Amino acid sequence: MVYPTPPGTTNITLTCNSEKLNWTDYNTIAPGETHNTDIGNWSMIFCLVPLTSNNFVLTIHYEHPVQIVNGTYMFLYDLNISPYLSSGYNVSTAHFTVRWESQEPNIKLYTTGNVGSWSQREFSSVEENGIKVMRFDIVSDFSKPLPGDIVITFNKRSNTDTTSQYFFVGLVTVAIAIILAIVAVYRKQRRIHLGNKSY
C-alpha cells in the first residue's frame, strides 16, 4: 500500500485488524516520487498489508500542521477513490465526522474534482459538549465524474502570524474520524476503515 502524507506529518501509526504494521518512506523505493494534490505535492509512505481475509480494518493515524494557502487555513483529505471502483463495484460512500476544539469562523467544505475544479459542499453542524461537530458524506459513483479530494477551509478569530506557512497543532486541534465504506478494494469485496487523523 502507498499512502500520501501532508507536509510536516509526524506520529504515523498503521494497524490492520489492530496489528501494528511497519512502514517506510516511499522515496526509498521510488526516489523523487510524490502525490499531487490541489494544495501541493505530498510525500508518500509504503507498507505491506498482510491480508488473511476479504474483510479487514485498516487504521492510519498521523498528525500534521494545518496549511495556510493565500491566507486561509485549510486541510485536505486525499480521497483518491478511483483505484477501488469498477463497473462491478461502482459506488463508495465515505462518512466524515470532524470535531473542532475551538470555534473557528467561516468553515467551508469543498471537493476538488479530478481537474482541480472545486465545488462547495453542504455539511451538518451541531454542538456536542462544547465541541463543534460537522458531518458529511461523499458518494463516489463509477459512472459519474468523481468528487476528488476533500478540502476544509477556515479562518482564525484570534490574532495569529499568517506569514507562517502552517498553523500548528498546538494552536488548533481538529480531530477527524473517517470511515470509508469501500465496496471494491483491490477488486475484491473488502471494507477499509481509515481514521484517527489528528491535525
Residue frames as a rotation matrix with the C-alpha (Angstrom) as fourth column:
MET 1
0.575 0.818 0.000 0.00
0.818 -0.575 0.000 0.00
0.000 0.000 -1.000 0.00
VAL 2
-0.673 -0.680 0.291 1.16
0.676 -0.725 -0.132 3.52
0.301 0.108 0.948 -0.84
TYR 3
0.418 0.840 -0.347 -0.42
0.906 -0.359 0.223 6.36
0.062 -0.407 -0.911 1.16
PRO 4
-0.063 -0.455 0.888 0.14
0.412 -0.822 -0.392 10.15
0.909 0.341 0.240 0.77
THR 5
0.178 0.057 -0.982 1.06
0.974 -0.150 0.167 12.27
-0.138 -0.987 -0.082 3.80
PRO 6
0.899 0.223 0.377 0.77
0.295 -0.944 -0.145 16.08
0.324 0.241 -0.915 4.12
PRO 7
0.031 -0.928 0.372 3.84
0.049 -0.370 -0.928 18.28
0.998 0.047 0.034 4.71
GLY 8
-0.431 -0.344 0.834 5.21
-0.733 -0.405 -0.546 18.07
0.526 -0.847 -0.078 8.25
THR 9
0.596 0.744 -0.303 3.48
-0.449 0.621 0.642 14.78
0.666 -0.246 0.704 9.09
THR 10
-0.617 -0.727 0.302 4.56
-0.673 0.288 -0.681 13.11
0.408 -0.623 -0.667 12.35
ASN 11
-0.573 0.338 0.746 3.40
-0.590 0.462 -0.662 10.31
-0.569 -0.820 -0.065 14.68
ILE 12
-0.066 0.507 -0.860 2.41
-0.913 0.318 0.257 7.92
0.403 0.801 0.442 11.90
THR 13
-0.665 -0.060 0.745 0.88
-0.444 0.834 -0.329 4.64
-0.601 -0.549 -0.580 13.04
LEU 14
-0.188 0.591 -0.784 -0.72
-0.873 0.265 0.410 1.98
0.450 0.761 0.466 10.84
THR 15
-0.639 0.045 0.768 -2.64
-0.442 0.795 -0.416 -1.04
-0.629 -0.605 -0.488 12.04
CYS 16
-0.391 0.567 -0.725 -4.52
-0.675 0.359 0.644 -3.83
0.625 0.742 0.242 10.28
ASN 17
0.457 0.670 -0.585 -7.10
0.048 0.638 0.769 -5.61
0.888 -0.379 0.260 12.41
SER 18
0.954 -0.054 0.296 -5.41
-0.295 -0.369 0.882 -3.98
0.062 -0.928 -0.368 15.45
GLU 19
0.552 -0.826 0.117 -1.97
0.718 0.542 0.436 -5.39
-0.423 -0.157 0.892 14.49
LYS 20
0.529 -0.401 -0.748 0.71
-0.270 -0.915 0.300 -2.73
-0.804 0.043 -0.593 14.07
LEU 21
0.819 -0.228 0.526 2.29
0.572 0.398 -0.717 -2.51
-0.046 0.888 0.457 10.62
ASN 22
-0.121 -0.912 -0.392 5.78
0.499 -0.398 0.770 -1.38
-0.858 -0.102 0.503 9.68
TRP 23
0.886 0.372 0.278 6.07
0.430 -0.433 -0.792 1.39
-0.175 0.821 -0.543 7.09
THR 24
-0.209 -0.974 -0.089 8.80
0.762 -0.219 0.610 3.21
-0.613 0.059 0.788 5.21
ASP 25
0.009 0.105 -0.994 9.30
-0.376 -0.921 -0.100 6.39
-0.927 0.375 0.031 3.18
TYR 26
0.763 0.383 0.521 8.19
0.283 0.526 -0.802 5.60
-0.581 0.759 0.293 -0.37
ASN 27
0.778 -0.518 -0.355 11.15
-0.626 -0.600 -0.497 7.60
0.044 0.609 -0.792 -1.72
THR 28
-0.146 -0.828 0.541 13.41
-0.691 0.477 0.543 4.75
-0.708 -0.295 -0.642 -0.63
ILE 29
-0.043 0.229 0.973 11.60
0.462 0.868 -0.184 2.67
-0.886 0.441 -0.143 -3.25
ALA 30
0.313 0.216 0.925 10.80
0.934 -0.250 -0.257 5.33
0.176 0.944 -0.280 -5.85
PRO 31
-0.438 -0.586 -0.682 13.14
0.733 -0.672 0.106 8.33
-0.520 -0.453 0.724 -5.36
GLY 32
-0.978 -0.018 -0.206 11.53
-0.065 -0.919 0.389 11.69
-0.196 0.394 0.898 -6.09
GLU 33
-0.561 0.828 0.003 8.02
0.454 0.305 0.837 10.25
0.692 0.471 -0.547 -6.43
THR 34
-0.941 0.331 -0.073 5.28
-0.122 -0.534 -0.837 12.44
-0.316 -0.778 0.542 -4.89
HIS 35
-0.354 0.906 0.230 1.49
0.930 0.368 -0.018 12.55
-0.101 0.208 -0.973 -4.86
ASN 36
-0.893 0.008 0.451 -0.15
0.161 -0.928 0.336 15.59
0.421 0.373 0.827 -6.44
THR 37
-0.118 0.894 -0.433 -2.92
0.954 -0.019 -0.299 17.43
-0.276 -0.448 -0.850 -4.61
ASP 38
0.441 0.393 0.807 -4.57
0.673 -0.740 -0.006 20.79
0.595 0.546 -0.591 -5.20
ILE 39
0.961 -0.148 0.232 -2.61
-0.256 -0.789 0.558 22.32
0.101 -0.596 -0.797 -2.31
GLY 40
0.179 -0.983 0.041 0.80
-0.971 -0.170 0.165 20.88
-0.156 -0.070 -0.985 -3.11
ASN 41
0.266 -0.216 -0.940 2.76
-0.400 0.862 -0.311 17.71
0.877 0.458 0.143 -3.83
TRP 42
0.621 0.088 0.779 2.82
-0.780 0.166 0.603 15.30
-0.077 -0.982 0.172 -0.90
SER 43
-0.614 -0.787 -0.065 5.31
-0.776 0.617 -0.134 12.66
0.145 -0.032 -0.989 0.17
MET 44
0.484 0.769 -0.418 4.12
-0.647 0.636 0.421 9.07
0.589 0.067 0.805 0.49
ILE 45
-0.272 -0.502 0.821 4.65
-0.861 0.508 0.024 6.16
-0.429 -0.700 -0.570 2.81
PHE 46
-0.019 0.167 -0.986 4.76
-0.687 0.714 0.134 2.49
0.726 0.680 0.101 1.85
CYS 47
-0.419 -0.147 0.896 3.78
-0.793 0.539 -0.283 -0.62
-0.442 -0.829 -0.343 3.78
LEU 48
-0.748 0.203 -0.632 2.81
-0.218 0.825 0.522 -4.23
0.627 0.528 -0.573 3.19
VAL 49
-0.177 0.787 0.592 -0.68
-0.981 -0.091 -0.172 -5.14
-0.081 -0.611 0.788 4.39
PRO 50
-0.963 -0.240 -0.124 -0.86
-0.249 0.966 0.063 -8.86
0.104 0.092 -0.990 5.26
LEU 51
-0.159 0.987 0.020 -4.43
-0.986 -0.160 0.056 -9.76
0.058 -0.011 0.998 4.36
THR 52
-0.951 -0.144 0.274 -5.81
-0.197 0.964 -0.180 -13.05
-0.238 -0.225 -0.945 5.60
SER 53
-0.274 0.911 0.308 -9.43
0.783 0.397 -0.479 -12.49
-0.559 0.110 -0.822 4.54
ASN 54
-0.369 0.235 0.899 -11.56
0.754 -0.491 0.437 -10.30
0.544 0.839 0.003 2.29
ASN 55
0.701 0.615 0.360 -12.75
0.237 -0.678 0.696 -8.28
0.672 -0.403 -0.621 5.31
PHE 56
-0.141 -0.804 -0.577 -10.33
0.961 0.029 -0.276 -6.21
0.239 -0.594 0.768 7.35
VAL 57
0.929 0.344 -0.137 -10.00
0.370 -0.881 0.296 -2.93
-0.019 -0.326 -0.945 9.25
LEU 58
-0.075 -0.958 0.275 -7.08
0.910 -0.178 -0.374 -0.70
0.408 0.222 0.886 8.27
THR 59
0.864 0.320 -0.388 -6.39
0.477 -0.766 0.432 2.26
-0.159 -0.558 -0.814 10.58
ILE 60
-0.087 -0.875 0.476 -3.99
0.821 -0.334 -0.463 5.07
0.564 0.351 0.747 9.68
HIS 61
0.811 0.265 -0.522 -3.18
0.544 -0.672 0.503 7.70
-0.217 -0.692 -0.689 12.33
TYR 62
-0.262 -0.933 0.248 -0.99
0.931 -0.312 -0.189 10.73
0.253 0.181 0.950 11.72
GLU 63
0.535 0.336 -0.775 -0.59
0.590 -0.805 0.059 14.35
-0.604 -0.489 -0.629 12.79
HIS 64
-0.328 -0.676 0.660 0.41
0.935 -0.332 0.125 17.35
0.134 0.658 0.741 10.73
PRO 65
-0.727 0.043 -0.686 0.30
0.195 -0.944 -0.266 21.17
-0.659 -0.327 0.678 10.74
VAL 66
0.417 0.876 0.244 -2.68
0.672 -0.116 -0.732 22.89
-0.612 0.469 -0.637 9.17
GLN 67
-0.490 -0.683 0.542 -1.53
0.860 -0.277 0.429 24.54
-0.143 0.676 0.723 5.97
ILE 68
0.168 0.470 -0.866 -2.10
0.145 -0.881 -0.450 28.19
-0.975 -0.050 -0.217 5.05
VAL 69
-0.468 -0.227 0.854 -2.81
0.865 0.079 0.495 28.90
-0.180 0.971 0.159 1.38
ASN 70
-0.472 0.216 0.854 -3.34
0.389 -0.819 0.422 32.52
0.791 0.532 0.303 0.31
GLY 71
-0.757 0.059 0.651 -4.04
-0.504 -0.687 -0.524 33.50
0.417 -0.724 0.550 3.93
THR 72
0.347 0.928 0.134 -6.68
-0.871 0.266 0.412 30.81
0.347 -0.260 0.901 4.52
TYR 73
-0.526 -0.448 0.723 -6.21
-0.715 0.693 -0.091 27.82
-0.460 -0.565 -0.685 6.81
MET 74
0.479 0.706 -0.521 -7.06
-0.868 0.468 -0.164 24.56
0.128 0.531 0.837 5.10
PHE 75
-0.491 -0.605 0.627 -6.52
-0.574 0.766 0.289 20.86
-0.655 -0.218 -0.723 5.29
LEU 76
0.015 0.377 -0.926 -7.05
-0.960 0.264 0.092 18.23
0.279 0.888 0.366 2.60
TYR 77
0.016 0.006 1.000 -8.09
-0.394 0.919 0.000 14.61
-0.919 -0.394 0.017 2.86
ASP 78
-0.606 -0.343 -0.718 -6.88
-0.789 0.144 0.598 12.62
-0.101 0.928 -0.358 -0.11
LEU 79
0.311 0.836 0.451 -9.93
-0.691 0.525 -0.497 10.55
-0.653 -0.157 0.741 -1.02
ASN 80
-0.471 -0.677 -0.566 -8.34
-0.878 0.296 0.376 9.01
-0.087 0.674 -0.734 -4.15
ILE 81
0.026 0.633 0.774 -11.15
-0.508 0.675 -0.535 6.52
-0.861 -0.379 0.340 -4.64
SER 82
0.384 0.265 -0.885 -10.72
-0.920 0.030 -0.390 5.75
-0.077 0.964 0.256 -8.34
PRO 83
-0.608 -0.654 -0.449 -8.48
-0.707 0.704 -0.068 2.63
0.361 0.276 -0.891 -7.94
TYR 84
-0.911 0.230 0.342 -11.22
-0.089 0.700 -0.709 0.96
-0.402 -0.676 -0.617 -5.89
LEU 85
0.070 0.984 -0.166 -14.18
-0.447 -0.118 -0.887 1.47
-0.892 0.136 0.432 -8.24
SER 86
-0.966 -0.255 0.025 -15.18
-0.091 0.431 0.898 -0.55
-0.240 0.865 -0.440 -11.30
SER 87
-0.456 0.845 -0.280 -18.33
-0.677 -0.125 0.726 -1.36
0.578 0.521 0.629 -13.26
GLY 88
-0.129 0.375 -0.918 -18.85
0.315 0.893 0.320 -4.34
0.940 -0.248 -0.234 -10.96
TYR 89
0.018 0.059 -0.998 -18.24
0.993 -0.119 0.011 -2.40
-0.118 -0.991 -0.061 -7.71
ASN 90
-0.189 -0.073 0.979 -19.41
0.760 -0.643 0.099 1.01
0.622 0.763 0.177 -8.73
VAL 91
0.490 0.433 0.757 -20.36
-0.098 -0.835 0.541 3.01
0.866 -0.339 -0.367 -5.62
SER 92
-0.324 -0.568 -0.757 -18.45
0.807 0.252 -0.534 4.01
0.494 -0.784 0.377 -2.49
THR 93
0.656 0.537 0.530 -19.64
0.125 -0.770 0.625 6.21
0.744 -0.344 -0.573 0.38
ALA 94
-0.498 -0.825 -0.267 -17.20
0.556 -0.068 -0.828 7.97
0.665 -0.561 0.493 2.71
HIS 95
0.676 0.727 -0.121 -18.64
0.508 -0.341 0.791 9.10
0.534 -0.596 -0.599 6.07
PHE 96
-0.409 -0.862 0.297 -16.80
0.401 -0.463 -0.791 12.04
0.820 -0.205 0.535 7.68
THR 97
0.793 0.504 -0.342 -17.02
0.549 -0.347 0.760 13.38
0.265 -0.791 -0.552 11.24
VAL 98
-0.241 -0.865 0.439 -14.89
0.474 -0.500 -0.724 16.44
0.847 0.033 0.531 12.10
ARG 99
0.644 0.407 -0.648 -14.63
0.755 -0.198 0.625 17.72
0.126 -0.892 -0.435 15.70
TRP 100
0.034 -0.568 0.822 -13.39
0.228 -0.796 -0.560 21.24
0.973 0.206 0.103 16.39
GLU 101
-0.041 -0.117 -0.992 -11.99
0.989 0.140 -0.057 22.01
0.145 -0.983 0.110 19.84
SER 102
-0.637 -0.086 -0.766 -12.10
0.295 -0.945 -0.140 25.75
-0.712 -0.315 0.628 19.12
GLN 103
0.390 0.912 0.127 -14.80
0.570 -0.130 -0.811 27.77
-0.723 0.389 -0.571 17.38
GLU 104
-0.720 -0.693 -0.036 -13.31
0.350 -0.408 0.843 28.76
-0.599 0.595 0.536 14.04
PRO 105
0.107 0.814 -0.571 -15.33
-0.257 -0.532 -0.807 31.11
-0.961 0.233 0.152 11.84
ASN 106
0.354 0.138 -0.925 -16.23
-0.882 -0.281 -0.379 30.72
-0.312 0.950 0.022 8.20
ILE 107
-0.468 -0.457 0.756 -15.76
-0.234 0.890 0.392 26.95
-0.852 0.007 -0.523 7.91
LYS 108
0.358 0.547 -0.757 -16.30
-0.894 -0.034 -0.447 25.73
-0.270 0.836 0.477 4.35
LEU 109
-0.012 -0.260 0.965 -16.21
-0.011 0.966 0.260 22.30
-1.000 -0.007 -0.014 2.73
TYR 110
0.276 0.030 -0.961 -15.10
-0.923 -0.270 -0.274 21.60
-0.268 0.962 -0.047 -0.83
THR 111
0.493 -0.311 0.813 -14.43
0.387 0.915 0.115 18.70
-0.779 0.258 0.571 -3.15
THR 112
-0.154 -0.738 -0.656 -11.62
-0.296 -0.600 0.744 19.31
-0.943 0.308 -0.126 -5.63
GLY 113
0.832 0.470 -0.295 -12.82
-0.426 0.201 -0.882 17.30
-0.355 0.859 0.368 -8.64
ASN 114
0.615 -0.597 0.515 -10.49
0.632 0.764 0.131 15.41
-0.472 0.245 0.847 -10.96
VAL 115
0.099 -0.571 0.815 -9.18
0.857 -0.366 -0.361 18.53
0.505 0.735 0.453 -12.70
GLY 116
-0.760 -0.505 -0.409 -8.95
0.650 -0.601 -0.465 20.97
-0.011 -0.619 0.785 -9.79
SER 117
-0.482 0.689 0.541 -12.47
-0.114 -0.662 0.741 22.37
0.868 0.296 0.398 -10.16
TRP 118
-0.985 0.014 -0.170 -13.54
0.170 0.176 -0.970 22.98
0.016 -0.984 -0.176 -6.56
SER 119
-0.193 0.975 0.114 -17.20
0.042 -0.108 0.993 22.57
0.980 0.197 -0.020 -5.61
GLN 120
-0.715 -0.007 0.699 -18.59
-0.663 -0.309 -0.682 23.75
0.221 -0.951 0.216 -2.27
ARG 121
-0.448 0.520 -0.727 -20.47
0.278 0.854 0.439 21.07
0.849 -0.005 -0.528 -0.34
GLU 122
0.291 0.642 0.709 -23.06
-0.646 -0.414 0.641 21.16
0.705 -0.645 0.294 2.43
PHE 123
-0.605 -0.410 -0.682 -22.50
0.236 0.726 -0.646 19.69
0.760 -0.552 -0.343 5.87
SER 124
0.627 0.775 -0.083 -24.42
0.265 -0.112 0.958 19.38
0.733 -0.622 -0.275 9.13
SER 125
-0.540 -0.802 0.255 -23.10
0.047 -0.331 -0.942 21.08
0.840 -0.497 0.217 12.27
VAL 126
0.677 0.722 -0.142 -24.09
0.157 0.047 0.986 20.52
0.719 -0.691 -0.082 15.91
GLU 127
-0.107 -0.650 0.752 -22.69
-0.814 -0.377 -0.442 21.29
0.571 -0.660 -0.489 19.37
GLU 128
0.657 0.235 -0.716 -21.75
0.153 0.889 0.432 18.27
0.738 -0.394 0.548 21.48
ASN 129
0.669 -0.354 -0.653 -20.41
0.722 0.105 0.683 19.06
-0.174 -0.929 0.326 24.98
GLY 130
0.599 -0.386 -0.701 -18.98
-0.112 -0.908 0.404 22.35
-0.793 -0.163 -0.587 23.80
ILE 131
-0.567 -0.790 0.232 -17.35
0.087 0.223 0.971 20.79
-0.819 0.571 -0.058 20.74
LYS 132
0.180 0.593 -0.785 -18.46
-0.815 -0.358 -0.457 21.79
-0.551 0.722 0.418 17.25
VAL 133
-0.429 -0.240 0.871 -19.11
0.127 0.938 0.321 18.64
-0.894 0.248 -0.373 15.21
MET 134
0.014 0.410 -0.912 -19.55
-0.921 -0.349 -0.171 18.69
-0.388 0.843 0.373 11.44
ARG 135
-0.280 -0.027 0.960 -20.67
0.105 0.993 0.058 15.64
-0.954 0.117 -0.275 9.49
PHE 136
0.257 0.384 -0.887 -20.96
-0.873 -0.302 -0.383 14.91
-0.415 0.873 0.258 5.79
ASP 137
0.285 -0.117 0.951 -20.95
0.266 0.963 0.038 12.03
-0.921 0.242 0.306 3.31
ILE 138
-0.147 -0.351 -0.925 -19.17
-0.860 -0.416 0.294 11.88
-0.488 0.839 -0.241 -0.02
VAL 139
0.497 0.404 0.768 -20.57
0.030 0.877 -0.480 9.41
-0.868 0.261 0.423 -2.56
SER 140
-0.442 -0.667 -0.600 -18.39
-0.709 -0.150 0.689 8.27
-0.550 0.730 -0.407 -5.46
ASP 141
0.562 0.689 0.458 -20.05
-0.120 0.616 -0.779 6.62
-0.818 0.383 0.429 -8.46
PHE 142
-0.342 -0.784 0.519 -18.03
0.381 0.389 0.839 4.87
-0.859 0.484 0.165 -11.17
SER 143
-0.044 0.425 0.904 -20.46
0.997 0.078 0.012 6.05
-0.065 0.902 -0.427 -13.86
LYS 144
0.905 0.376 0.199 -20.14
0.379 -0.925 0.023 9.74
0.192 0.055 -0.980 -12.89
PRO 145
0.146 -0.870 0.470 -17.28
-0.072 -0.484 -0.872 12.26
0.987 0.094 -0.133 -12.53
LEU 146
0.113 -0.162 -0.980 -15.57
0.872 0.489 0.020 11.55
0.476 -0.857 0.196 -9.21
PRO 147
0.923 0.384 -0.040 -15.70
0.351 -0.792 0.500 14.20
0.160 -0.475 -0.865 -6.45
GLY 148
0.192 -0.924 0.330 -11.91
-0.028 -0.341 -0.940 14.33
0.981 0.171 -0.091 -5.97
ASP 149
-0.598 -0.516 -0.613 -10.28
0.604 0.213 -0.768 15.14
0.526 -0.830 0.184 -2.65
ILE 150
0.578 0.767 -0.279 -11.87
0.734 -0.340 0.588 16.77
0.356 -0.544 -0.760 0.40
VAL 151
-0.616 -0.728 0.300 -10.76
0.486 -0.651 -0.583 20.27
0.620 -0.213 0.755 1.50
ILE 152
0.538 0.700 -0.469 -11.95
0.827 -0.328 0.458 22.09
0.167 -0.634 -0.755 4.62
THR 153
-0.429 -0.649 0.629 -11.09
0.483 -0.753 -0.448 25.78
0.764 0.111 0.636 4.96
PHE 154
0.607 0.601 -0.520 -11.48
0.778 -0.313 0.545 28.18
0.165 -0.735 -0.658 7.89
ASN 155
0.094 -0.535 0.840 -10.29
-0.009 -0.844 -0.536 31.48
0.995 0.043 -0.084 9.34
LYS 156
-0.399 -0.300 -0.867 -8.90
0.845 0.247 -0.474 32.21
0.357 -0.921 0.155 12.79
ARG 157
0.720 0.677 0.151 -10.67
0.525 -0.674 0.520 34.60
0.454 -0.295 -0.841 15.16
SER 158
0.717 -0.494 -0.492 -7.57
0.336 -0.373 0.865 35.37
-0.611 -0.785 -0.101 17.22
ASN 159
0.735 -0.550 -0.396 -4.56
-0.677 -0.622 -0.393 37.32
-0.030 0.557 -0.830 16.01
THR 160
0.593 -0.586 0.553 -2.01
0.318 0.801 0.507 34.90
-0.740 -0.125 0.661 14.61
ASP 161
-0.200 -0.777 -0.597 1.02
-0.489 -0.449 0.748 35.19
-0.849 0.442 -0.290 12.41
THR 162
0.748 0.590 0.304 -0.39
-0.026 0.484 -0.875 34.42
-0.663 0.646 0.378 8.98
THR 163
0.415 -0.682 -0.602 3.05
-0.906 -0.251 -0.341 34.79
0.081 0.687 -0.722 7.44
SER 164
-0.419 -0.528 0.739 3.85
-0.598 0.773 0.213 31.35
-0.684 -0.352 -0.639 8.80
GLN 165
-0.738 0.103 -0.666 3.41
-0.567 0.439 0.697 28.53
0.365 0.892 -0.266 6.33
TYR 166
-0.319 0.609 -0.726 1.39
0.353 0.787 0.506 26.44
0.880 -0.095 -0.466 8.75
PHE 167
0.053 0.395 0.917 -0.84
-0.851 -0.462 0.248 26.92
0.522 -0.794 0.312 11.78
PHE 168
-0.684 -0.595 -0.422 0.49
-0.389 0.787 -0.479 24.32
0.617 -0.163 -0.770 14.15
VAL 169
-0.230 0.618 -0.752 -1.30
0.393 0.766 0.509 21.63
0.890 -0.178 -0.419 16.07
GLY 170
-0.648 -0.102 -0.755 -0.91
0.762 -0.059 -0.645 23.33
0.021 -0.993 0.115 19.45
LEU 171
-0.937 0.270 -0.222 -3.00
-0.241 -0.959 -0.149 26.31
-0.253 -0.086 0.964 18.34
VAL 172
0.057 0.983 -0.174 -5.91
-0.989 0.032 -0.144 24.48
-0.136 0.180 0.974 16.82
THR 173
-0.861 -0.286 0.420 -6.75
-0.281 0.957 0.075 20.81
-0.424 -0.053 -0.904 17.11
VAL 174
0.083 0.866 -0.493 -9.10
-0.996 0.062 -0.059 19.18
-0.021 0.496 0.868 14.70
ALA 175
-0.654 -0.244 0.716 -9.90
-0.332 0.943 0.019 15.53
-0.680 -0.226 -0.697 15.22
ILE 176
-0.091 0.591 -0.802 -11.27
-0.986 0.056 0.154 13.63
0.136 0.805 0.578 12.28
ALA 177
-0.424 0.053 0.904 -12.88
-0.203 0.967 -0.152 10.24
-0.883 -0.248 -0.399 12.50
ILE 178
-0.142 0.280 -0.949 -13.27
-0.981 -0.169 0.096 8.95
-0.133 0.945 0.299 8.99
ILE 179
-0.183 0.121 0.976 -14.89
-0.005 0.992 -0.124 5.72
-0.983 -0.027 -0.181 7.90
LEU 180
-0.386 0.034 -0.922 -14.55
-0.908 -0.193 0.373 4.88
-0.165 0.981 0.105 4.25
ALA 181
0.169 0.504 0.847 -17.01
-0.165 0.862 -0.479 2.21
-0.972 -0.059 0.229 3.20
ILE 182
-0.248 -0.388 -0.888 -15.33
-0.938 -0.134 0.321 0.92
-0.243 0.912 -0.331 0.08
VAL 183
0.609 0.616 0.499 -17.04
-0.487 0.787 -0.378 -1.97
-0.626 -0.013 0.780 -1.63
ALA 184
0.947 -0.306 0.098 -14.25
0.269 0.590 -0.761 -2.68
0.175 0.747 0.641 -4.08
VAL 185
0.548 -0.831 0.094 -10.80
-0.734 -0.424 0.531 -2.69
-0.402 -0.360 -0.842 -2.56
TYR 186
-0.563 -0.826 0.036 -8.16
-0.647 0.467 0.603 -4.38
-0.515 0.316 -0.797 -4.69
ARG 187
-0.417 0.500 -0.759 -11.09
-0.784 0.223 0.579 -5.58
0.459 0.837 0.299 -6.86
LYS 188
-0.624 0.305 -0.720 -12.46
0.448 0.894 -0.009 -7.80
0.641 -0.328 -0.694 -4.09
GLN 189
0.452 0.829 0.330 -15.28
0.055 -0.395 0.917 -7.30
0.891 -0.396 -0.224 -1.62
ARG 190
-0.317 -0.587 -0.745 -13.43
0.878 0.114 -0.464 -5.78
0.358 -0.802 0.479 1.29
ARG 191
0.811 0.543 0.218 -14.11
0.390 -0.779 0.490 -2.99
0.437 -0.312 -0.844 3.73
ILE 192
-0.356 -0.934 -0.012 -11.50
0.723 -0.267 -0.637 -0.41
0.592 -0.236 0.771 4.70
HIS 193
0.840 0.490 -0.234 -11.76
0.529 -0.640 0.558 1.94
0.124 -0.592 -0.796 7.66
LEU 194
-0.271 -0.905 0.329 -9.37
0.697 -0.420 -0.581 4.89
0.664 0.071 0.745 7.62
GLY 195
0.722 0.656 0.220 -9.48
0.305 -0.588 0.749 7.01
0.621 -0.474 -0.624 10.72
ASN 196
0.700 -0.373 -0.609 -7.93
0.614 -0.122 0.780 8.69
-0.365 -0.920 0.144 13.73
LYS 197
-0.066 -0.685 0.725 -6.36
0.799 -0.472 -0.373 11.53
0.598 0.555 0.579 11.79
SER 198
0.531 0.184 -0.828 -5.32
0.729 -0.597 0.335 14.38
-0.432 -0.781 -0.450 14.08
TYR 199
0.260 -0.402 0.878 -4.34
0.639 -0.610 -0.469 17.85
0.724 0.683 0.098 12.91
